[in-house]
Amino acid sequence: MTELSQSELTLKMKWDDAGLVPAIVQDAQSKEVLMMAYMSKESLQLSVESGVTWFWSRSRNELWNKGATSGHTQRIVSMAYDCDGDTLLVKVEQKGPACHTGRYSCFFNPVEMNGNTAASSEAAAASADRFAALGQLESIIAERYAERPEGSYTSYLFDKGVDKILKKVGEEASEVIIASKNQDNDELRSEVGDLIFHLMVLLRERGLPLDDVISEINSRHGKPTTNKMR
């Protein structure tokens, strides 16, 4: 797909009667939907030029730069518009919570569906995907990274920084080796789970999406291996 210039993008969009289009903001790493706001032609231009999100406040009738006062900024990773040209999807690197309530995402209120909560529906969907738990874990880690709830072990790791996280990764890798040498699969299962968790915390700390790791694995599929001993 050919990238559009700023003027071409403005012409492509179908602006409503108020001169606005909704913008869905998504965490580029966890893929969690963070918020929805409106963009005007001017805020879209500012967003493209500055690389951070700008919106139009309908209540205050003015432009606003996300995170200008709170520090919870959004660096734009990519932007796309839908098939009708009336909605934008903005993928960002979110610093801190996206919601004014202090929550990681604005969408934290579950809706009951046929007597079941949305969480139950998600659990049912997850059962059809053997790797869905990793996606869910990535979202939870992203939430802890943004909100830093007191008493959370994940928050503790982020607060201590990358050196602490790396220390834990090394410790858990050693525990995996020991469990393997002990030929104890119950212990091995537990330690591998701990290692995966800490690796995913490290990925969030470094801003590297799990999808990129999966892409790296996929790119190696079918390629000849290198004999380093030659």
Number of C-alpha atoms within 10 A of each C-alpha: 3 4 8 10 10 14 10 10 16 17 12 14 18 14 18 11 7 8 13 23 23 18 23 18 25 25 24 21 22 23 17 21 19 21 16 17 16 20 26 23 20 16 20 23 18 17 20 17 11 12 15 18 26 25 25 23 15 13 6 8 8 11 17 16 17 17 19 11 9 11 11 18 20 25 19 21 15 14 15 14 16 10 7 9 16 16 20 21 17 23 24 23 18 23 16 22 25 27 16 12 9 14 19 28 22 16 13 10 7 10 11 12 11 8 8 10 13 15 13 14 13 12 14 11 11 15 11 9 9 8 10 15 13 14 16 16 15 23 19 16 23 27 22 23 24 21 19 23 14 10 8 10 12 21 20 17 21 21 13 10 13 15 12 15 21 16 12 18 21 15 15 21 19 14 19 21 14 15 19 15 10 11 11 11 11 9 16 19 13 13 22 17 14 18 20 15 19 23 20 20 26 22 17 20 17 10 13 15 17 18 14 11 12 10 10 11 10 11 10 10 8 7 8 7 7 7 6 5 4 4
